Amino acid sequence: MDQLVFQSSPTVILATNQFINVPVVLQFDDTPLISVIREQALGYTTEIPIFHADGTYLAKVKGTRVFPTKAGEKAGIAMRHPQGMTICEMNGRTLFEITHQAGDAFRTQAELYTPTGYFVKSTDTPTPQIIDSKGHELRVGGIHMSNCSFSGCRIGIWLKSDGSCAIGCN
């Protein structure tokens, strides 16, 4: 063999925390919300289902590509492509943005709803929040994770509708 093949592990950064070689970065109950998948043409990329607050499955985001579902098309989701971005909107409201960065890197900002209508909010502050359709926050165990690294586990953060949270699950 005359060649050396180097393949880096997929890495996702969520709320200052790094997930290395973790297939499901964020899951709510039985639904993966942020997954790392491997595609032949792309290598590793992320996969994110986009749900409406009523639980309707609107689209699947794979890397920087968006695949609306039939329900999403019926609901009127629309894509815009300003310079270096992909923006998905519904009724004039941004559902998510993908900013293309140097090389294969990209940054995604999304409003993630679960199939049961909970709103999962995570920003650069490292405390995840789950908010129901009435605006009430479901408390997730008082955790505060900042600048942590998770490597090789099956699920990075597993939020549950009973308010429990599991971290680094196999």
MARTITOR-540938 format. One line per 8 residues: number of its first residue (from 1); their letters; for each residue z negated, x, y of C-alpha. Coordinates in steps of 0.05 Angstrom, whole numbers, plus 5000, padded with zeros to 4 digits. Example, Ala and Ser with C-alpha at 12.3 -4.5 7.8 and 13.67 -1.06 7.14 Angstrom:
# MARTITOR-540938
1> AS> 4844/5246/4910 ~ 4857/5273/4979
# end
This chain:
# MARTITOR-540938
1> MDQLVFQS> 5000/5000/5000 ~ 5023/5031/5065 ~ 4992/4984/5115 ~ 4924/4962/5137 ~ 4916/4888/5154 ~ 4861/4872/5203 ~ 4838/4800/5210 ~ 4782/4783/5257
9> SPTVILAT> 4732/4728/5241 ~ 4741/4665/5282 ~ 4690/4661/5339 ~ 4672/4601/5381 ~ 4625/4602/5440 ~ 4588/4537/5454 ~ 4534/4532/5508 ~ 4524/4608/5511
17> NQFINVPV> 4517/4611/5434 ~ 4567/4648/5390 ~ 4590/4620/5323 ~ 4624/4671/5279 ~ 4660/4650/5216 ~ 4627/4581/5219 ~ 4675/4526/5196 ~ 4638/4468/5230
25> VLQFDDTP> 4608/4489/5297 ~ 4582/4420/5317 ~ 4572/4359/5273 ~ 4542/4290/5286 ~ 4517/4255/5224 ~ 4576/4262/5176 ~ 4630/4273/5229 ~ 4650/4344/5249
33> LISVIREQ> 4661/4345/5325 ~ 4682/4418/5332 ~ 4713/4453/5272 ~ 4748/4519/5260 ~ 4811/4512/5218 ~ 4864/4560/5194 ~ 4937/4544/5205 ~ 4993/4587/5179
41> ALGYTTEI> 5029/4595/5245 ~ 4967/4601/5289 ~ 4914/4636/5248 ~ 4846/4608/5266 ~ 4839/4553/5317 ~ 4793/4495/5335 ~ 4800/4422/5315 ~ 4765/4369/5356
49> PIFHADGT> 4769/4293/5345 ~ 4768/4252/5409 ~ 4734/4185/5403 ~ 4727/4130/5456 ~ 4656/4106/5473 ~ 4669/4045/5429 ~ 4684/4091/5369 ~ 4760/4085/5371
57> YLAKVKGT> 4792/4150/5345 ~ 4840/4168/5402 ~ 4867/4237/5387 ~ 4859/4302/5349 ~ 4861/4367/5387 ~ 4883/4428/5348 ~ 4878/4491/5390 ~ 4917/4475/5453
65> RVFPTKAG> 4958/4418/5421 ~ 4940/4345/5425 ~ 4959/4294/5372 ~ 4946/4222/5396 ~ 4931/4171/5342 ~ 4965/4103/5342 ~ 4901/4074/5371 ~ 4903/4128/5425
73> EKAGIAMR> 4975/4112/5443 ~ 4958/4038/5446 ~ 4897/4053/5491 ~ 4944/4090/5538 ~ 4920/4162/5534 ~ 4967/4207/5574 ~ 4977/4282/5577 ~ 4989/4324/5639
81> HPQGMTIC> 5010/4397/5636 ~ 4995/4432/5702 ~ 5004/4507/5704 ~ 4964/4538/5646 ~ 4929/4473/5626 ~ 4933/4412/5583 ~ 4896/4351/5609 ~ 4886/4287/5570
89> EMNGRTLF> 4869/4225/5610 ~ 4857/4151/5597 ~ 4857/4100/5654 ~ 4855/4157/5705 ~ 4793/4189/5674 ~ 4797/4258/5644 ~ 4776/4259/5570 ~ 4786/4333/5561
97> EITHQAGD> 4818/4395/5590 ~ 4845/4457/5557 ~ 4854/4519/5600 ~ 4901/4571/5570 ~ 4875/4641/5579 ~ 4902/4711/5564 ~ 4931/4720/5494 ~ 4910/4666/5444
105> AFRTQAEL> 4846/4650/5481 ~ 4833/4581/5511 ~ 4774/4543/5540 ~ 4762/4469/5526 ~ 4720/4421/5565 ~ 4712/4352/5534 ~ 4672/4289/5535 ~ 4655/4282/5462
113> YTPTGYFV> 4637/4214/5435 ~ 4617/4201/5363 ~ 4647/4145/5320 ~ 4583/4106/5333 ~ 4588/4112/5409 ~ 4538/4167/5424 ~ 4560/4216/5479 ~ 4546/4288/5460
121> KSTDTPTP> 4539/4331/5521 ~ 4537/4406/5520 ~ 4550/4451/5580 ~ 4535/4523/5596 ~ 4462/4503/5593 ~ 4440/4511/5521 ~ 4405/4445/5508 ~ 4450/4393/5474
129> QIIDSKGH> 4442/4320/5494 ~ 4461/4256/5457 ~ 4467/4195/5501 ~ 4479/4124/5475 ~ 4527/4073/5506 ~ 4471/4045/5549 ~ 4456/4113/5580 ~ 4392/4125/5541
137> ELRVGGIH> 4383/4196/5517 ~ 4366/4208/5444 ~ 4318/4267/5445 ~ 4337/4324/5400 ~ 4274/4360/5380 ~ 4259/4399/5444 ~ 4302/4459/5425 ~ 4328/4510/5473
145> MSNCSFSG> 4380/4558/5445 ~ 4409/4612/5490 ~ 4455/4670/5473 ~ 4444/4663/5398 ~ 4493/4685/5345 ~ 4506/4646/5281 ~ 4548/4677/5227 ~ 4574/4653/5160
153> CRIGIWLK> 4538/4586/5156 ~ 4574/4521/5138 ~ 4550/4481/5199 ~ 4526/4512/5264 ~ 4492/4453/5298 ~ 4482/4388/5261 ~ 4458/4332/5306 ~ 4436/4267/5273
161> SDGSCAIG> 4429/4196/5299 ~ 4355/4196/5281 ~ 4343/4250/5334 ~ 4337/4308/5285 ~ 4376/4372/5292 ~ 4390/4425/5240 ~ 4415/4495/5259 ~ 4453/4544/5215
169> CN> 4461/4499/5154 ~ 4492/4518/5088
# end
